[in-house]
C-alpha cells in the first residue's frame, strides 16, 4: 500500500488524506467475506476505494486494493447505495464506508494466519467476483500470496490452481472462449480484456454434455438449447468421446 494518503503509525495504517470512500459489496456480507464488528468492518482486503479532495467533492480517484488478507477497517460513517464503478461488471449494491483524515484504515499490520482468509478468497474467485481491474497475470500471484501468508496447504499442485483460473477467466469476445487463448496475441489483447464467470457456470459454457451431467438441470437445458439454435461450437470431453465410441 505505497500510497501517499496512507501512513503507518506503530502497527496501524492511518488515512492521511481529506476524505475517502471504501466500497464493500453487499454480497460480501451475504457470503461471509465481510462481517460487521461494532463500529468496524472485517473484510478480505480486495475492494474498490476512492480518494477525494474534500467530502463535498463529486469526483475522486478510484483505486483497487488487492491485499489477500483479512483486515479490520474503522470508519466515521457509512451508507448504502447502488453504483457502477470502474472495473465492475454492472451496477452493484455497496456498503460505503466514509473515512476522514486520521481514521484507521487498517487496524493492525500484524497479520493473523487464518484458513478463513483463504476460504474468503476462494469464494470470491470461484464466484467470478474478483475486481476486473486486477491484471490476469496477477490473479495466481494473489492466490499464492494468500496461501503463503496464511500457511494453508490445499494439497494440490499449483498447476491445478492455474487451470481453475484459466477456465474462470473468459474472453470479452465471447464467454465460450477462455481468455488464455486470447492473451497470447501480442499487442492486441491486454491483461484486463477479460470477463469472469462463476465456477458453477463452466459446465453450461463448455458443452451440452457437461451441462446435463451437472447440477441445475433447468438452466442446463436452456443453455444447451441456446447453443444449438445459435450454432455455438462446443468442447468435446474425453468421457463424451468414449461414450460415442
Secondary structure per residue as TSV (DSSP state, phi and psi in degrees):
chain	resnum	aa	ss	phi	psi
A	1	X	-	360.0	65.8
A	2	X	-	-88.6	64.6
A	3	X	-	-111.5	143.3
A	4	X	T	-68.9	-19.1
A	5	X	T	-91.4	5.8
A	6	X	E	-115.1	144.6
A	7	X	E	-139.5	146.2
A	8	X	E	-94.2	126.3
A	9	X	E	-123.0	108.4
A	10	X	T	57.1	-116.8
A	11	X	T	-103.1	14.3
A	12	X	E	-116.6	155.9
A	13	X	E	-108.8	119.8
A	14	X	E	-106.1	139.2
A	15	X	E	-77.4	124.5
A	16	X	-	-115.5	15.5
A	17	X	S	-97.1	-163.7
A	18	X	S	-85.0	-51.2
A	19	X	E	-156.0	139.9
A	20	X	E	-141.4	147.2
A	21	X	E	-121.4	131.1
A	22	X	E	-108.1	128.8
A	23	X	E	-105.2	104.4
A	24	X	E	-100.8	113.7
A	25	X	E	-58.4	142.5
A	26	X	H	-59.1	-35.0
A	27	X	H	-68.0	-18.1
A	28	X	H	-57.6	-42.6
A	29	X	H	-73.4	-36.3
A	30	X	H	-68.2	-33.9
A	31	X	T	-97.5	3.1
A	32	X	T	78.2	15.8
A	33	X	S	-79.7	-24.1
A	34	X	E	-138.2	148.6
A	35	X	E	-140.0	151.0
A	36	X	E	-91.1	128.6
A	37	X	E	-126.8	93.3
A	38	X	T	63.4	-123.6
A	39	X	T	-97.5	23.0
A	40	X	E	-128.0	163.2
A	41	X	E	-126.9	127.4
A	42	X	E	-95.8	128.3
A	43	X	E	-151.2	157.1
A	44	X	E	-64.9	136.2
A	45	X	E	-78.2	46.5
A	46	X	E	-127.7	103.5
A	47	X	E	-167.3	170.0
A	48	X	E	-90.1	151.1
A	49	X	E	-151.2	156.8
A	50	X	E	-127.0	144.5
A	51	X	E	-115.7	129.7
A	52	X	E	-115.7	158.2
A	53	X	S	-71.5	-27.7
A	54	X	S	-158.9	168.3
A	55	X	T	-67.3	-21.8
A	56	X	T	-92.9	-5.5
A	57	X	-	-65.1	140.9
A	58	X	S	-91.5	-19.0
A	59	X	-	-127.1	148.2
A	60	X	-	-146.3	171.3
A	61	X	E	-87.6	126.5
A	62	X	E	-92.9	141.0
A	63	X	E	-132.5	162.3
A	64	X	E	-119.3	121.4
A	65	X	E	-87.4	130.0
A	66	X	E	-126.8	54.8
A	67	X	E	-99.1	108.2
A	68	X	E	-80.2	50.1
A	69	X	E	-136.0	161.0
A	70	X	E	-78.6	138.3
A	71	X	E	-140.1	155.7
A	72	X	E	-113.4	122.4
A	73	X	E	-112.1	130.7
A	74	X	E	-95.9	152.5
A	75	X	-	-152.1	155.0
A	76	X	S	-75.8	-50.2
A	77	X	E	-146.8	171.1
A	78	X	E	-151.4	160.4
A	79	X	E	-154.4	164.2
A	80	X	E	-106.7	143.3
A	81	X	E	-159.4	161.5
A	82	X	E	-106.5	121.0
A	83	X	E	-136.0	157.4
A	84	X	-	-114.3	108.5
A	85	X	-	-100.7	155.1
A	86	X	T	-59.5	125.7
A	87	X	T	98.9	-8.2
A	88	X	S	-94.7	156.9
A	89	X	S	-79.8	-13.5
A	90	X	S	179.7	-165.8
A	91	X	-	-71.1	134.7
A	92	X	E	-132.2	155.6
A	93	X	E	-87.3	130.9
A	94	X	E	-127.7	149.3
A	95	X	E	-95.7	121.0
A	96	X	E	-105.4	115.7
A	97	X	E	-89.4	130.6
A	98	X	E	-104.2	118.4
A	99	X	E	-115.8	138.6
A	100	X	E	-118.3	170.1
A	101	X	T	-51.6	127.1
A	102	X	T	97.8	-11.8
A	103	X	-	-71.7	151.5
A	104	X	E	-85.2	111.5
A	105	X	E	-80.2	-37.0
A	106	X	E	-134.2	114.9
A	107	X	S	-62.3	-34.8
A	108	X	-	-154.0	142.8
A	109	X	S	-92.9	0.1
A	110	X	S	-84.0	104.3
A	111	X	-	-80.9	129.5
A	112	X	-	-91.4	121.8
A	113	X	-	-66.5	131.2
A	114	X	-	-154.8	133.0
A	115	X	H	-67.5	-21.5
A	116	X	H	-60.4	-38.6
A	117	X	H	-62.5	-42.1
A	118	X	H	-66.9	-41.3
A	119	X	H	-59.1	-42.0
A	120	X	H	-64.6	-42.8
A	121	X	H	-65.0	-43.5
A	122	X	H	-62.3	-41.1
A	123	X	H	-58.8	-43.7
A	124	X	H	-66.3	-44.1
A	125	X	H	-66.2	-49.1
A	126	X	H	-68.8	-22.2
A	127	X	T	-84.3	-5.0
A	128	X	T	73.8	26.7
A	129	X	-	-109.4	9.2
A	130	X	S	-63.1	141.9
A	131	X	-	-53.8	138.0
A	132	X	T	-78.8	11.8
A	133	X	T	-98.3	0.3
A	134	X	S	-89.3	121.0
A	135	X	-	-56.9	143.3
A	136	X	H	-54.5	-40.8
A	137	X	H	-69.5	-15.2
A	138	X	H	-91.4	-14.0
A	139	X	H	-61.8	-47.8
A	140	X	H	-64.5	-37.5
A	141	X	H	-60.9	-43.1
A	142	X	H	-64.7	-41.5
A	143	X	H	-59.1	-49.9
A	144	X	H	-67.0	-34.8
A	145	X	H	-62.9	-41.6
A	146	X	H	-61.4	-45.3
A	147	X	H	-63.9	-40.9
A	148	X	H	-68.8	-45.4
A	149	X	H	-61.3	-40.8
A	150	X	T	-92.8	2.4
A	151	X	T	52.7	45.5
A	152	X	-	-102.4	131.6
A	153	X	-	-114.2	112.0
A	154	X	-	-78.7	-8.4
A	155	X	S	75.6	19.5
A	156	X	S	-131.8	150.1
A	157	X	-	-67.7	156.2
A	158	X	H	-59.5	-25.7
A	159	X	H	-63.5	-29.6
A	160	X	H	-66.3	-41.8
A	161	X	H	-64.3	-39.1
A	162	X	H	-61.2	-41.2
A	163	X	H	-65.5	-39.3
A	164	X	H	-62.9	-47.7
A	165	X	H	-62.5	-41.1
A	166	X	H	-62.9	-27.4
A	167	X	H	-87.7	-34.3
A	168	X	H	-71.4	-28.3
A	169	X	E	-95.2	119.8
A	170	X	E	-116.0	161.6
A	171	X	E	-73.9	145.2
A	172	X	T	-65.9	-21.7
A	173	X	T	-74.4	-15.6
A	174	X	E	173.1	132.2
A	175	X	E	-62.6	-22.6
A	176	X	E	-78.4	-9.1
A	177	X	E	-102.6	118.3
A	178	X	E	-62.0	139.2
A	179	X	T	-62.8	-28.6
A	180	X	H	-60.2	-24.4
A	181	X	H	-81.6	-11.0
A	182	X	H	-105.9	-35.2
A	183	X	H	-64.0	-22.5
A	184	X	T	-74.3	-10.2
A	185	X	S	-82.0	96.5
A	186	X	T	-57.7	134.0
A	187	X	T	80.5	-6.7
A	188	X	T	-111.5	-34.8
A	189	X	-	-123.6	125.4
A	190	X	-	-90.9	172.1
A	191	X	T	-66.8	-15.6
A	192	X	T	-109.0	4.8
A	193	X	-	-84.8	54.3
A	194	X	E	-132.1	170.3
A	195	X	E	-131.2	156.1
A	196	X	E	-113.3	162.1
A	197	X	-	-139.1	161.6
A	198	X	-	-74.7	141.8
A	199	X	G	-53.8	-35.2
A	200	X	G	-71.2	-14.9
A	201	X	G	-86.9	-11.6
A	202	X	H	-61.5	-38.5
A	203	X	H	-60.4	-45.0
A	204	X	H	-65.9	-34.2
A	205	X	H	-70.6	-40.6
A	206	X	H	-72.9	-50.0
A	207	X	-	-169.1	164.0
A	208	X	H	-62.9	-41.0
A	209	X	H	-61.3	-49.6
A	210	X	H	-67.9	-30.9
A	211	X	H	-64.3	-50.2
A	212	X	H	-76.8	-11.2
A	213	X	T	-96.3	4.6
A	214	X	S	-109.8	-169.7
A	215	X	S	-81.0	175.0
A	216	X	-	58.1	69.5
A	217	X	H	-59.8	-40.5
A	218	X	H	-59.4	-48.3
A	219	X	H	-65.6	-35.2
A	220	X	H	-63.4	-42.6
A	221	X	H	-65.3	-44.8
A	222	X	H	-59.7	-46.5
A	223	X	H	-62.3	-41.8
A	224	X	H	-68.2	-40.2
A	225	X	H	-63.5	-42.2
A	226	X	H	-62.4	-38.1
A	227	X	H	-61.4	-44.7
A	228	X	H	-65.6	-43.8
A	229	X	H	-64.9	-36.8
A	230	X	T	-95.2	5.0
A	231	X	T	53.1	48.4
A	232	X	-	-85.2	132.3
A	233	X	-	-66.3	137.9
A	234	X	-	-117.1	155.2
A	235	X	-	-89.1	132.7
A	236	X	-	-95.4	122.7
A	237	X	-	-83.9	156.7
A	238	X	H	-57.8	-36.4
A	239	X	H	-65.1	-40.4
A	240	X	H	-64.9	-39.6
A	241	X	H	-61.5	-40.5
A	242	X	H	-65.2	-43.8
A	243	X	H	-62.0	-44.2
A	244	X	H	-65.6	-35.8
A	245	X	-	-66.1	360.0
